[in-house]
Structures are given as structure tokens and as C-alpha cells.
């Protein structure tokens, strides 16, 4: 993730600690926001398989971009995490202010 984009996400998001084992995202649920992993690792369980992601990766953005807003994967903390939580309203403000933000975010997506 580009430092300027992370700075902008910090302006609209909230840093929070998450314990190991906590489910951040549940498949099939409505997506209300996204998470930027700052510290720790997250297991992504998606139809295409499982993968682990860490600092700098973004999880949960797909639901914000889809028409129905449904989560397509499950994301669970495999270690204690520090994440930046960004709600839909903050995400929408960033996208409106900078249309190329989505393209850069896509490169940082899990």
C-alpha cells in the first residue's frame, strides 16, 4: 500500500486491536467496511482457496465494490492484530475525492 493512501485511510478509519481467533469477516454477511492489516496475520477462507495475509494487505473491500454488498470470504485473525477499520462512508469519501484510489487499493487487496 502506498504511504499516501495509508495516510488517507487513517484519516477516515479507526485503529483497533483484534485478538487471535477473532473473525473479522464472515462469508455471506453484508459488508459494512474494510480492514487494513497493520500488524499480524489474517487467514482468508475464500471459494478459490485459503491464504494468509499480513501487514499492508486490505481485506473486505470486495463487498464494498459489489452491487449487493455481500461478503465472499471469511477472514480470521491467526495472530493478535492491529488493523485500521474503515467504514463504507469513509471509503466512499475517499473514492469520490480520488477516483484512482480504487485501482491502487486493488493492488493492495488480499
N, C-alpha and C positions, 0 to 999 in steps of 0.2 A: 504494500500500500504506500502510496506517495505521502511524504510528510505533510504536505499542504492539505491533502484530503483528510488525513487523520486529524489534523488540527480543526478542520471544519466540522468533522463528525463529533469531536469533543465539545464543540460549541453548542450542539443540539442534543447531545447524549448525556448519559449518566454512567460513571464508572461504578462497578459493583463487584463484590467478591462472591464467588459461587463455590460451594463445596463439591468435592469429588463425588461422582454418582448422580448428581442433580441433572434432571432432564430439562434442557433449555427450550427445546422444540419437540413437539410431538406430531408425528405424521397424521394428516387428516384434519388437524385443527386449523382454525383461522389464524393467519399471520398478522400480528399487530406491530411487528418491528423486526429489527435485525440486531446482530451482535458482532462486534469486532473483538477477536481474541487478542488480549494484550499480554497475558501470561498464562501458561498452562496448555493443556491439550484437550481436544474435543473429539469424540468418536461420532462420525456421521454415518448413519444407517439409512441408505437410500436403496431404491429398487435396483439400481445399477451396481450395488455392492457397498462394502464398508471401507472407510478410510479415516485416518486420524489427521487432524489439522492442528496448527498451533498459532503462535503469535503472528499477527499481520493478516491472518485469514478472516474472512467475513462469512458468517452463517446466517441463514434466514431471509436473505434478500429475495429469493425466488418467489416467495409468497407475495411480496410487495409488488412484484412486477407482473404477476399473473392476474387474469381477469377476475377469478373468483377468490383469490387471496388464500387458497388452501396450502398448507404445508405439505411438501412432497417427501420429506425425510425426517428422521428423528435425530436429534443432536444431544449427546450426553457428555457431561464433564468426566474425563478419565483421570484427571488430577484436579487439585484445587485450581480455580480460575480467577483471573481478573479480566473482566470484559467491559466493553463500552456498549451499553444498551441504547439503541436509537429507535424511537417510536416512529410510526408511519407519518405523523405530521412533520417531524423534523426531517425525515427522509424526503418527503415531498417538497419541503422548502429548499433543501439542497439541490434537488433535481431541477426545480424551477429556476433557481439562480444560476445554475451551471449545467446546461444540457449534456456536456461531455463527461459529467460526473459519473453517469451510469456506465459508460464504456470503461472508465478507469476502475470502477467498483467491480465490474465483471471480471477484470483481470485478477482481483484480489479475492474473488469468491471461492468458497470451498466447493 
